Amino acid sequence: MKNLLYKMFEHRNLSRQEAREVLLNIADGRYNDAQLAAFMTVFLMRSITIDELTGFRDALLERRLPVDFGDVKAIDIVGTGGDGKNTFNISTAACFVVAGAGHKVVKHGNYGASSVSGASNVLEHHGVRFISDIDRLKHSLDYSGVSYLHAPFFSPALKSVAPVRKALAVRNFFNMLGPLVNPTLPKYQLLGVYNLKLMRLYNYIAQSEGINCTVVHSLDGYDEVSLTSPFKVVSGTGDKVYHPSDIGMAKAGENELWGGETIADAAVIFDKVLSGEGSEAQENCVVANAAFAITTLEPDKEFTDAISESRESIHSGRAMKAFKRFVEVNN
């Protein structure tokens, strides 16, 4: 590790193989917390390269606990986190809206590292117990439309660095890796990123790996379609900058998406949105992200129809029904 740190302090990049090897060593617990903290901090001071990101991904996938759901057509809806906005659990809520609209979701997530409530936090608050049993995960997918894969159960490296990530409480390259290492290797993904450089990196990897991926970024820094500013969407068919009005929605204020001071605060908002009792801005944000997920799965569908399906999922009660079924089978 010392030699690698000196190399990076001299502004030199890691090769793909070096990146792979260091992540394998992290997974094996070969570094102490001080070394891990120094290594993670380097990537706050400079941008990660495509070779480094793919090398890290290679290692995590090599050591993952694989999950095979067969030929089920399912999507992962996930943000990188690390945008510093402390929103409520937008992508997690969108998962159940998409499930309520009749689609399958295989979400890979974790506890919040730089925000109050990550996906695992809000689900655990509702009594969800995380599992790695493949049969039960498949039953959850069949019964509720959603299967949730708690990242530390499937990637040893993510588990070994969890205490350091929590202690640092700042964005780090593991935020970038989480969305790339879903152990089911889904062929469809809606991915939110916190800057344009990551958008280019993820789009490159998605195209290289044959993933039908829609990458979204709000230009004021959110790692989702926040509707607080214009937002950019990149997919295999091209890229486009939208204004909220382009998809028939009002601009939202940052304070309207605030997730609160505690996990309990975020959970209250989450429940209200799925029950159709959220504010206009909260619901619109979740609906917009769900609609982009649906059109990723069904690219020939009109986006206005996907918005209607998403809103109907909430107001018909099907989104909350999917969530209640999920909690039932995962407690």
C-alpha positions, -999 to +999 in steps of 0.1 A: +000+000+000+028+025+008+043+022-027+008+027-042+002+058-020+035+073-030+027+067-067-007+084-064+007+113-043+030+119-073-001+122-095+004+090-113-026+067-121-030+030-113-032+005-141-063-017-143-044-046-129-030-025-100-065-013-092-078-049-092-050-061-070-055-034-044-092-041-041-086-078-037-062-069-009-089-047+007-114-076+004-089-098+022-084-073+050-047-067+044-047-030+051-054-011+083-079+017+087-053+045+084-041+031+051-077+027+038-086+062+048-055+076+030-062+056-001-099+067-003-089+103+003-067+104-028-098+100-050-113+131-034-083+151-045-083+139-081-106+122-106-107+084-110-096+070-144-115+044-165-087+019-158-089+024-121-127+022-120-129-009-141-100-025-122-119-019-089-150-033-105-132-064-118-120-072-082-154-067-066-172-089-092-145-115-089-151-118-052-188-113-051-214-138-041-232-142-074-270-142-077-287-158-106-324-151-112-324-167-146-339-147-175-360-124-154-362-090-170-354-066-141-338-033-135-316-018-109-325+018-099-296+034-079-278+066-073-241+068-065-248+089-034-222+113-023-239+144-038-241+160-003-278+169-008-293+146+019-325+140+000-351+115+011-348+080-004-358+089-040-344+060-059-357+034-033-392+049-035-390+048-073-382+010-071-416+003-055-434+026-079-419+007-108-428-026-091-463-013-086-465-006-123-458-043-130-420-044-135-393-063-117-365-045-097-333-059-084-318-032-063-283-032-049-278-008-020-261+000+013-263+022+043-258+059+038-222+069+041-225+106+034-262+111+040-286+104+068-306+076+051-293+052+025-315+025+010-305+000+037-313+025+064-348+032+054-356-005+047-342-016+080-362+011+097-393-007+084-383-040+099-366-054+068-339-081+075-313-084+049-307-118+035-283-136+011-304-167+006-309-169-032-343-187-030-357-161-006-344-133-027-361-148-058-393-153-038-392-116-028-388-107-065-417-129-075-440-118-047-434-081-044-416-072-076-385-061-057-354-080-045-330-061-024-293-070-022-276-054+008-241-048-006-219-060+023-236-094+021-224-099-014-191-079-017-165-086+011-146-055+003-176-033+009-181-049+043-144-045+053-144-007+045-177+001+060-164+014+094-138+037+076-164+050+052-187+058+081-160+075+100-149+096+071-185+105+063-175+120+029-179+108-007-154+082-018-148+059-047-169+032-032-199+054-040-188+051-076-185+013-074-217+003-058-239+008-089-214-012-110-213-044-089-249-055-085-243-093-080-272-102-103-254-083-132-287-068-144-291-060-181-311-029-173-302+000-150-312+035-141-281+052-126-279+086-110-245+103-108-233+134-090-211+149-119-207+148-156-173+131-156-189+101-138-217+102-163-192+097-192-174+069-173-205+050-165-219+053-200-186+039-214-187+009-190-224+003-197-218+002-234-187-020-230-206-045-208-238-045-229-260-030-202-291-011-212-283+018-189-299+052-186-276+076-167-290+107-152-275+138-135-291+171-124-269+199-134-270+214-099-253+183-085-280+158-076-274+121-084-310+117-097-336+136-116-343+161-088-363+186-109-344+214-090-326+223-122-321+212-158-309+176-159-289+155-184-299+120-195-275+097-214-284+063-228-273+040-256-294+061-280-278+094-272-279+122-247-302+151-240-306+180-215-341+184-201-358+212-182-385+200-157-411+217-179-400+194-208-416+165-190-446+184-177-434+190-142-428+221-121-393+230-109-387+219-073-369+237-045-340+220-028-357+222+006-386+203-008-365+172-013-347+174+021-346+140+039-347+153+074-323+150+104-329+113+111-336+080+094-371+082+110-376+116+093-367+101+059-389+071+065-419+093+071-414+111+038-408+077+021-441+064+034-461+095+025-448+094-011-457+058-016-491+064-001-498+093-024-496+118+005-462+134-004-458+169-016-461+177-053-423+181-055-416+148-037-440+128-058-429+144-091-393+136-083-400+099-076-424+097-106-398+112-130-371+087-119-396+058-121-406+069-156-370+069-168-366+034-154-397+022-172-386+036-205-352+020-200-370-014-197-394-005-226-376+020-249-405+021-273-429+034-247-438+071-248-424+089-219-457+105-211-472+071-208-444+060-184-452+091-162-489+082-162-480+046-152-458+057-124-483+082-110-511+056-113-489+031-094-489+055-065-525+066-065-539+032-071-521+019-040-501-006-060-467+010-051-475+008-014-489-027-019-456-038-035-437-023-005-459-040+021-454-073+003-417-067+002-416-060+040-437-090+047-414-114+029-382-098+041-388-095+079 
